Amino acid sequence: MAKKLCILRVILIIFSGLLLDGCTTISSKPVGIEPLKTGTLQEAGFDPGIFKSVDTILQEAIVKNVTPGAVLLVGKDNMIVYEKAYGNRRLRPHIEPMTADTIFDLASCSKVLGTSTMAMLLIQDGKLQLDTKVADVLPQFAQNEKGNVTVWNLLTHTSGLPAYCDWKEAEKLRGNKTPDDALIDYIASLKKKYPTGEYYIYSCLNFLTLARVNETIAGESMHSFLKRRVWDLLNMTSSGYLLTPEQKLRTATTTSTDSLDDIGIVHDPLARYHKATDKHCPGNAGLFMSSGDMAVMAQLILNKGIYNGIRIFKPETVDLWTQPQIHLPAYDAKKPDNKGDMVRRALAWINYQEPPYISKGAPEGSAIGHTGWTGTYIWIDKHTGTFAIINTNCVHADPDPKIGPYRRRVIEVIQKSLN
């Protein structure tokens, strides 16, 4: 009897350990032990009759030439419950159909799935802190009273830096420097638009700077670091700043021209000038990823840092990364007091406060996401365990993106169809 009790006790200890390792609810298998599997809408609690109108919405966007095509991937409860490709990923000089495994230029989704991912791992490693002063890592950044800007300011867009700059100004001053060094040095020389921490300006310059901070601390490029610490471990074979020839064949074009030479070339002007090399990668854009790999990242966050039995982040790191950090007025130079709408953000992530992006009755900070200028989108609802990837290359159809209202309508349908 004593022997049986001892065996039972060992089994309970092992099971308890598994539950602690990424499990938030008692289930037959602890959360994160298995990779994403294929399920049905009904299994995940969606009403298929309501849900099917997502097809109509995305087809409408294609018919109205808002985008040449799209990929929609929806997941819940560690299941992919809907995955579909629509339209084409190239219109000129020939038609190329959109496929579910198409790789997209993530544009600003790179900020959350690339640059901040690396920053949070370095913070978890103890090599970087949120209160680390940028100038302590990049001494040239202390110019024009920016010595007080911290990593936290970069991640929350409260540094005081302007939203964007002209790469041609950096090129004028480049001299013998590489373009990436010239751009970082030019950003470091700029004056602030407002006192650090008082306002919010969504700024690509924050994340170009943060990428260089990451790489200086780590001693390697973001591509190398993320491949080693995340992508290879989680079998994310369609992610990178530097694409292989095979990956380029699956990549959606993001220019409005008919050139066949633009595949795998980042759309954003600053990231394109910076370029991704084996030494440095741009932090505001420049990451390419398939919808399936983005789904892995979404599930990794929902699992509090573990996926397929592999722990990437500690639960407390994920909480820090995704919880609300600021509630500040946006800087608006056109208003007398420079105050625009109040903004809430997590570390890099948009922190949604209003429907349809946040579920009814959900606690503050439950819904996060990010958009990309090229037409990419990731949305995660921690309250219901749901995520959606809505990827387009709308800038191939129209250089002025108009996809926003359509993806909002898709999220509305997803929320309405969820019981």
C-alpha positions as CSV (number, residue, x, y, z in Angstrom):
1,M,0.0,0.0,0.0
2,A,2.8,2.4,0.9
3,K,4.6,1.6,-2.4
4,K,1.4,2.3,-4.4
5,L,1.0,5.7,-2.5
6,C,4.6,6.6,-3.3
7,I,4.1,5.8,-7.0
8,L,0.9,7.9,-7.0
9,R,2.7,10.8,-5.4
10,V,5.5,10.8,-8.0
11,I,2.8,10.8,-10.8
12,L,1.1,13.7,-9.2
13,I,4.3,15.7,-8.9
14,I,5.2,15.1,-12.5
15,F,1.7,16.1,-13.7
16,S,1.8,19.2,-11.5
17,G,5.1,20.2,-13.0
18,L,3.6,19.9,-16.5
19,L,0.6,22.0,-15.5
20,L,2.9,24.7,-14.2
21,D,4.9,24.7,-17.4
22,G,2.6,26.9,-19.5
23,C,-0.8,25.5,-18.5
24,T,-3.6,27.9,-17.5
25,T,-6.4,25.4,-17.2
26,I,-6.7,21.7,-16.3
27,S,-7.0,19.7,-19.5
28,S,-6.0,16.3,-20.9
29,K,-2.8,17.8,-22.2
30,P,-1.1,20.9,-20.7
31,V,-1.2,24.0,-22.9
32,G,1.8,24.2,-25.2
33,I,2.7,20.5,-25.2
34,E,1.4,20.0,-28.7
35,P,1.8,22.2,-31.8
36,L,-1.2,23.8,-33.5
37,K,-3.5,21.2,-34.9
38,T,-6.3,21.4,-37.3
39,G,-9.8,21.7,-35.9
40,T,-13.3,22.8,-36.9
41,L,-15.2,26.0,-36.3
42,Q,-17.8,24.0,-34.3
43,E,-15.1,22.5,-32.0
44,A,-13.8,25.9,-31.1
45,G,-17.3,27.3,-30.4
46,F,-17.9,29.3,-33.6
47,D,-21.1,29.5,-35.5
48,P,-20.2,28.5,-39.1
49,G,-23.3,30.2,-40.5
50,I,-22.2,33.6,-39.1
51,F,-18.5,33.0,-39.7
52,K,-18.9,32.3,-43.5
53,S,-19.5,36.0,-44.2
54,V,-15.7,36.6,-43.8
55,D,-15.4,35.2,-47.4
56,T,-17.8,37.8,-48.7
57,I,-15.8,40.6,-47.0
58,L,-12.5,39.6,-48.4
59,Q,-13.9,38.8,-51.9
60,E,-15.4,42.3,-51.9
61,A,-12.0,43.8,-51.2
62,I,-10.5,41.9,-54.1
63,V,-13.4,42.8,-56.5
64,K,-13.0,46.5,-55.6
65,N,-9.2,46.3,-56.2
66,V,-8.4,47.1,-52.6
67,T,-6.1,44.1,-52.6
68,P,-5.1,41.5,-55.2
69,G,-5.5,38.7,-52.6
70,A,-5.5,37.7,-49.0
71,V,-4.8,34.9,-46.6
72,L,-7.1,34.5,-43.5
73,L,-6.0,32.2,-40.7
74,V,-8.1,31.9,-37.5
75,G,-7.1,29.9,-34.4
76,K,-8.6,29.1,-31.0
77,D,-7.8,26.6,-28.2
78,N,-4.6,25.5,-29.9
79,M,-6.4,24.7,-33.1
80,I,-6.3,26.3,-36.6
81,V,-10.1,26.4,-37.3
82,Y,-10.0,28.4,-40.5
83,E,-7.3,28.8,-43.2
84,K,-8.0,30.1,-46.7
85,A,-6.3,31.9,-49.5
86,Y,-8.2,34.4,-51.7
87,G,-7.3,35.9,-55.1
88,N,-3.8,36.5,-56.3
89,R,-0.4,37.5,-54.8
90,R,0.7,39.0,-58.2
91,L,-1.3,40.8,-60.9
92,R,1.5,42.0,-63.1
93,P,3.2,41.1,-65.5
94,H,1.4,37.8,-65.0
95,I,-1.2,36.4,-62.6
96,E,0.1,34.4,-59.7
97,P,-2.5,32.8,-57.3
98,M,-2.4,33.5,-53.6
99,T,-1.6,30.4,-51.5
100,A,-1.9,29.7,-47.8
101,D,1.9,29.3,-47.5
102,T,2.6,32.7,-49.2
103,I,5.3,34.7,-47.4
104,F,4.5,38.4,-46.7
105,D,6.5,41.5,-46.2
106,L,5.3,42.2,-42.7
107,A,6.1,45.9,-42.8
108,S,5.4,47.3,-39.2
109,C,4.2,43.9,-37.9
110,S,8.0,43.4,-37.9
111,K,8.1,45.7,-34.8
112,V,6.2,43.1,-32.7
113,L,7.2,39.8,-34.3
114,G,10.9,40.7,-34.8
115,T,12.4,43.7,-33.0
116,S,10.4,43.5,-29.8
117,T,10.6,39.7,-29.7
118,M,14.4,40.0,-29.6
119,A,14.3,42.8,-27.1
120,M,12.1,40.8,-24.7
121,L,14.4,37.8,-24.9
122,L,17.4,40.0,-24.1
123,I,15.4,41.4,-21.2
124,Q,14.6,37.9,-20.0
125,D,18.3,37.0,-20.3
126,G,19.2,39.9,-18.1
127,K,21.3,41.5,-20.8
128,L,19.0,44.4,-21.4
129,Q,16.6,46.3,-19.1
130,L,13.6,48.5,-19.8
131,D,15.3,51.4,-18.1
132,T,18.6,50.9,-20.0
133,K,19.5,54.3,-21.5
134,V,19.9,54.1,-25.3
135,A,22.9,56.4,-25.1
136,D,24.7,53.9,-22.8
137,V,24.6,51.4,-25.7
138,L,24.8,53.8,-28.6
139,P,26.8,56.8,-27.3
140,Q,25.9,59.0,-30.4
141,F,22.3,58.9,-29.3
142,A,23.0,61.4,-26.5
143,Q,22.9,64.3,-28.9
144,N,20.2,67.0,-28.7
145,E,19.2,66.1,-25.1
146,K,18.3,62.5,-25.9
147,G,20.5,61.1,-23.1
148,N,17.4,60.3,-21.0
149,V,15.7,58.1,-23.6
150,T,15.3,54.5,-22.5
151,V,14.5,51.1,-24.1
152,W,11.0,51.5,-22.5
153,N,10.6,54.8,-24.4
154,L,11.5,53.1,-27.7
155,L,9.1,50.2,-27.1
156,T,6.2,52.5,-26.1
157,H,6.8,55.2,-28.7
158,T,7.4,57.9,-26.1
159,S,11.0,58.8,-26.9
160,G,10.2,62.1,-28.5
161,L,11.6,61.1,-31.8
162,P,9.7,62.1,-34.9
163,A,7.5,59.5,-36.7
164,Y,9.7,59.1,-39.8
165,C,12.6,60.7,-41.7
166,D,13.9,60.9,-45.2
167,W,16.6,58.4,-46.0
168,K,18.1,60.8,-48.5
169,E,19.2,63.1,-45.6
170,A,21.1,60.2,-44.2
171,E,22.6,59.5,-47.6
172,K,23.9,63.1,-47.9
173,L,25.9,62.6,-44.7
174,R,27.0,59.0,-45.3
175,G,30.5,59.4,-46.4
176,N,32.4,56.1,-46.0
177,K,29.8,54.6,-43.8
178,T,27.5,51.7,-44.7
179,P,23.9,52.8,-45.3
180,D,22.7,51.2,-42.1
181,D,25.3,52.9,-40.0
182,A,24.6,56.2,-41.8
183,L,20.8,55.9,-41.0
184,I,21.3,55.0,-37.3
185,D,23.8,57.9,-36.9
186,Y,21.4,60.3,-38.7
187,I,18.5,59.3,-36.4
188,A,20.8,59.8,-33.4
189,S,21.5,63.3,-34.5
190,L,17.8,64.4,-34.7
191,K,16.1,66.7,-32.2
192,K,13.1,65.5,-30.2
193,K,9.6,66.6,-31.1
194,Y,8.4,66.7,-27.5
195,P,9.9,66.0,-24.0
196,T,10.6,62.3,-23.5
197,G,7.7,60.5,-21.9
198,E,5.1,63.3,-22.1
199,Y,3.4,62.3,-25.3
200,Y,3.1,59.4,-27.8
201,I,4.2,59.4,-31.5
202,Y,4.1,56.2,-33.4
203,S,7.6,56.2,-34.8
204,C,9.6,53.9,-37.1
205,L,12.7,55.6,-35.8
206,N,12.2,54.2,-32.4
207,F,12.4,50.6,-33.7
208,L,15.3,51.3,-36.1
209,T,17.1,52.4,-33.1
210,L,16.0,49.5,-30.9
211,A,17.1,47.0,-33.5
212,R,20.6,48.4,-33.3
213,V,20.5,48.4,-29.5
214,N,19.4,44.7,-29.7
215,E,22.2,43.8,-32.1
216,T,24.9,45.7,-30.1
217,I,23.9,43.9,-26.9
218,A,23.6,40.5,-28.5
219,G,26.7,40.8,-30.8
220,E,24.7,39.3,-33.7
221,S,22.1,40.3,-36.2
222,M,18.4,40.1,-35.5
223,H,18.1,37.5,-38.3
224,S,20.8,35.3,-36.7
225,F,19.5,35.7,-33.2
226,L,15.8,35.1,-33.9
227,K,16.6,32.1,-36.2
228,R,18.6,30.5,-33.4
229,R,16.4,31.4,-30.5
230,V,12.9,31.2,-32.0
231,W,12.4,30.2,-35.6
232,D,14.5,27.0,-35.8
233,L,13.2,25.8,-32.4
234,L,9.6,26.2,-33.4
235,N,10.0,24.9,-36.9
236,M,9.1,28.3,-38.4
237,T,10.6,27.7,-41.8
238,S,9.0,30.7,-43.5
239,S,10.4,33.5,-41.5
240,G,13.4,35.8,-42.1
241,Y,15.0,39.1,-42.9
242,L,17.2,37.3,-45.5
243,L,15.1,35.0,-47.7
244,T,16.3,31.9,-49.4
245,P,15.6,31.4,-53.1
246,E,12.9,28.9,-52.2
247,Q,11.2,31.4,-49.8
248,K,11.3,34.1,-52.5
249,L,9.3,31.9,-54.8
250,R,6.5,32.0,-52.3
251,T,6.7,35.7,-51.4
252,A,4.0,38.2,-52.3
253,T,5.1,41.3,-54.3
254,T,4.5,44.6,-52.5
255,T,5.2,47.1,-55.2
256,S,2.7,48.6,-57.6
257,T,5.1,48.1,-60.6
258,D,5.2,45.0,-62.9
259,S,8.8,44.2,-62.0
260,L,9.8,40.7,-61.2
261,D,12.9,41.9,-59.4
262,D,11.1,43.2,-56.3
263,I,10.4,39.8,-54.6
264,G,11.8,39.7,-51.1
265,I,12.8,43.4,-51.2
266,V,11.2,45.3,-48.3
267,H,8.6,47.9,-49.3
268,D,9.4,50.5,-46.5
269,P,11.8,53.2,-47.8
270,L,13.9,53.4,-44.6
271,A,14.1,49.6,-44.2
272,R,15.0,49.3,-47.9
273,Y,17.8,51.9,-47.5
274,H,19.1,50.3,-44.4
275,K,18.9,46.8,-45.9
276,A,19.1,43.5,-44.0
277,T,22.6,42.0,-43.9
278,D,24.3,39.3,-41.9
279,K,25.4,42.0,-39.5
280,H,22.4,44.3,-39.1
281,C,18.6,44.2,-39.8
282,P,16.1,47.1,-39.9
283,G,13.8,47.2,-36.9
284,N,10.8,49.1,-38.2
285,A,10.1,46.7,-41.1
286,G,12.0,44.1,-43.1
287,L,10.8,40.8,-41.6
288,F,9.1,38.4,-44.0
289,M,6.8,35.7,-42.6
290,S,4.0,33.3,-43.7
291,S,0.6,33.4,-42.0
292,G,1.3,29.9,-40.5
293,D,4.5,31.2,-38.8
294,M,2.6,34.2,-37.5
295,A,0.0,31.8,-36.1
296,V,2.8,30.0,-34.2
297,M,3.9,33.4,-32.7
298,A,0.2,34.1,-31.7
299,Q,-0.2,30.8,-30.0
300,L,3.2,31.1,-28.3
301,I,1.8,34.3,-26.7
302,L,-1.5,32.7,-25.8
303,N,0.4,29.8,-24.2
304,K,2.4,32.2,-22.0
305,G,5.7,31.5,-23.8
306,I,5.7,27.8,-24.6
307,Y,4.9,26.0,-27.8
308,N,5.1,22.3,-28.8
309,G,6.8,21.6,-25.4
310,I,9.5,24.3,-26.0
311,R,9.8,27.2,-23.6
312,I,10.8,30.4,-25.4
313,F,9.6,33.0,-22.9
314,K,8.8,32.8,-19.2
315,P,5.1,33.5,-18.5
316,E,6.1,36.8,-16.7
317,T,8.0,37.9,-19.8
318,V,4.9,37.5,-21.9
319,D,2.8,39.3,-19.3
320,L,5.3,42.2,-19.3
321,W,5.4,42.3,-23.1
322,T,1.6,42.4,-23.6
323,Q,0.2,44.3,-20.6
324,P,-0.8,48.0,-20.9
325,Q,2.1,50.3,-20.4
326,I,1.0,53.8,-21.3
327,H,-2.1,56.0,-21.4
328,L,-0.9,59.2,-23.0
329,P,-2.0,61.8,-25.4
330,A,-0.7,61.5,-29.0
331,Y,1.4,64.4,-30.0
332,D,-0.4,66.6,-32.5
333,A,1.6,69.6,-33.8
334,K,-1.5,71.1,-35.3
335,K,-3.2,71.6,-31.9
336,P,-2.2,74.5,-29.6
337,D,-1.4,72.3,-26.7
338,N,0.0,69.5,-28.9
339,K,-2.5,67.0,-27.5
340,G,-4.3,64.5,-29.7
341,D,-6.3,61.4,-28.7
342,M,-5.4,59.4,-25.7
343,V,-3.4,56.2,-26.6
344,R,-2.9,53.0,-24.8
345,R,-0.1,50.6,-25.7
346,A,1.8,47.7,-24.4
347,L,5.5,47.1,-25.2
348,A,5.3,47.5,-29.0
349,W,1.8,46.0,-29.2
350,I,-1.4,48.0,-29.8
351,N,-3.5,47.5,-26.7
352,Y,-7.2,47.5,-27.8
353,Q,-9.8,49.0,-25.7
354,E,-12.9,49.1,-27.9
355,P,-15.0,46.6,-29.8
356,P,-14.8,44.7,-32.1
357,Y,-11.1,44.1,-31.1
358,I,-11.8,43.4,-27.5
359,S,-14.4,40.8,-26.2
360,K,-17.3,41.8,-24.1
361,G,-16.5,41.6,-20.4
362,A,-12.7,41.1,-21.1
363,P,-10.3,42.6,-18.6
364,E,-8.1,45.5,-19.6
365,G,-5.2,44.5,-21.7
366,S,-6.7,41.3,-23.1
367,A,-6.6,42.2,-26.8
368,I,-3.4,43.1,-28.6
369,G,-2.4,43.3,-32.2
370,H,-0.5,45.2,-34.9
371,T,-0.9,46.3,-38.5
372,G,1.6,46.6,-41.4
373,W,1.5,49.2,-44.1
374,T,1.7,46.5,-46.8
375,G,-1.6,45.0,-45.6
376,T,-0.6,42.6,-42.9
377,Y,-2.3,42.1,-39.6
378,I,-2.1,40.0,-36.4
379,W,-4.8,40.1,-33.7
380,I,-4.7,38.2,-30.4
381,D,-7.5,38.0,-27.8
382,K,-6.1,36.5,-24.6
383,H,-9.5,36.5,-23.0
384,T,-11.0,34.0,-25.4
385,G,-7.8,32.3,-26.6
386,T,-8.5,33.4,-30.1
387,F,-6.2,34.9,-32.8
388,A,-6.6,36.0,-36.4
389,I,-4.0,36.6,-39.1
390,I,-5.3,38.7,-42.0
391,N,-2.6,39.1,-44.5
392,T,-2.8,41.0,-47.8
393,N,-0.3,42.7,-50.2
394,C,-2.7,45.5,-50.9
395,V,0.0,47.9,-51.9
396,H,0.5,45.9,-55.1
397,A,-3.0,47.0,-56.1
398,D,-3.0,50.5,-54.6
399,P,0.1,52.2,-53.0
400,D,-2.4,54.0,-50.7
401,P,-3.7,51.1,-48.5
402,K,-7.5,51.0,-47.9
403,I,-7.7,47.5,-46.3
404,G,-8.3,48.7,-42.7
405,P,-12.1,48.8,-42.8
406,Y,-12.2,45.3,-44.3
407,R,-10.1,43.7,-41.6
408,R,-12.2,45.4,-39.0
409,R,-15.3,43.8,-40.5
410,V,-13.6,40.4,-40.4
411,I,-12.8,40.8,-36.7
412,E,-16.4,41.8,-36.1
413,V,-17.6,38.6,-37.8
414,I,-15.2,36.5,-35.8
415,Q,-16.4,38.0,-32.6
416,K,-20.1,37.7,-33.5
417,S,-19.7,34.1,-34.5
418,L,-17.9,33.1,-31.3
419,N,-20.2,31.7,-28.7
